[in-house]
Amino acid sequence: MSSRRLLVLPDDSAIAVPEAIEKASRSLRVKMFAFSDPVLLEAVIGARRRGVKVQAILNAARRDGEEQNGDARSALVRDGVEVRDGNPAFALTHEKSMVVDDETAFVQSFNWTLKNLTETRDYAVVTSRPREVREIVEGFEADWHRQRFSPGEGSRLVWSPGARDRIAELIDDARHSLFLQNERYQDPLIIERLVRAAMRGVKIRVMARPPQTLKIGKLVEAVSGLRILDDIGIKVHGLKRYKLHGKMLLADGVAAIVGSTNLTPGSLDDRRELSIVVREGTVVERLHDVVQEDWESSYRLDLSEKGLLADLKDRVEAAAKLGIRDDREHDERAA
């Protein structure tokens, strides 16, 4: 019987992932942005050693050109795992997915790193629906063979490049409430849709990474997007219990998008990403319970100039990048 279930990290622990790998008897396909966790590395190698056909697509380098996944690639290849770099048609392969025996697929927001598996708020939707599993396999094979891939109409999967319209549609359809968890809010069209939703009376709660945690190259656009939302009265909070890495949008408590997609132009236009639309009661109900609990234990991000100065007190260059100055120091110099 086909089904879906939600995996919430770190609450559930990541044990479901190596357990699924250990059950593989025929094939295992892994597509991953960052892969370094030793437990999962050993599980994948163990599958190959017992005769499972294992293929892995790993992102080759980060946006700044830094080589990525070299150690994992070497260890996998040494044990006979077929490994290829992400499809060069995309700026990055940011997708995080796994398919076991062409029967079960994991659509994840988390990387296979110790930090994401144990410290960050992250999600995976595990599906055994044949159509969804088949489509993820087709996307994998297309990237493996460097071919074009176009999902069919009516797909519940959300692929990038090209995810913007699907995410905007879910926001546009919301009538009562929107919960969002994402590291950064930078895409102008998505921000516009959130503003319009707020103007028609939708209650919007946004959870984001605090500015102090962002790299300087991502700071200006990320803070600008958050300040626009804050200025029109949308509540913007940071998490207290965990670092935020998950990418989740929940509309009216009945429909959600979960996966690897950030709300940035790069993620929506240039990278290979994969998310999934879910409407099942049990999955959406649990997701609602988790984000509601996260919201209740969150704190409001102070996006005023005073608040940003306090948040970035140890990052003078970052504050300057935002065009923010400490008026007290300016007044002292003027005197």
C-alpha positions, 0 to 999 in steps of 0.5 A: 500500500502506497503512503507518505510520512513526515520525518522531522529532524532532530526530533525523530533522529535520522535513524530512518535514513540508514535503516532504509538504506540497509533494507535496499536489496536491488538499487539505491540512488542518492542525490546530495548537495553535501555528504560527509556523515560517516554513518550514512557513508558506511550504510551506502558502502555497505549496500554496495558490498552486499550487491546493491546497485548504488549510484550517487550524484554529488554536488561538485563545488559550492557557489564560491568554487570551493570543492565539495564532497571530495572525501565522500566521493573518494570513499564511495568510488573506492568501494565500487559505488558509481558517482557522478558530479551534479549535472553541469546544466545547473549552477548547483545540485542542491537537491537532497533525495534518495530512492530505495529499490525504486519503491521508496523515495526520500524528499529532504531539506537536510544534507547528509552531514552530522550538523543537519542530522543532529542540530538543525530543524529539517524535514523529509517526506518519505513517499512510496507512491509509485508515480512520485517515486518513478518521477524522482527516478526519472529526474535522477536518470536525466541528471545522470545522463545529462539529459533534459527532464520535464515532469508531467502535468499534475505532478506533486513534485516541485522541481527547480529550475522552475519552482517559483510558479508552484510556490507562488500558487500555494501562497496565492491560494491561501485564505487564512494562514501561512507558516513559512520556514526558510533560511532566506527570503530574497526572491522579489516575486515570492515577497510580492505574493506574501505582501499581497496575501497579507493585504487580503487578510491572511495571517502570515508567520515567517521563521528565518535565519537571524542576520548574524548567521548569514554570510556577507554575500547573502546579507543585503538581499536577505535582510531587505526581504525580511524588512519589507515583510516586517514593515507591512506587519508580517511577523518575522521570527527566529527559532530558539531551540534549533538552527533553521535549515528546513524549507517549508511552507504550510497554507491554511493547515491543509497544504504544504511544500517541503524540500530543498528549495530556498526562496531565492532567485538562485534556488528557483532559477539556476539550481537543481532542487526538489520539493514536494506538495503534501495534502495528506491529513496525517502529514500536514497535521504533524507539520502544523503541530511542529511549526506551531510549537516552533513558533511558540518557542521562537523570538521576534527578529528586531529588524530596526536599524538599532536591532540590526546593529545589536545583532551585527555588533561583531560584524562591522563590515556586514553592518556597513554593507547594509548601510547602517551606522551607529549614530552614537559613534557618528555624533561623537565624531561630529562633536 
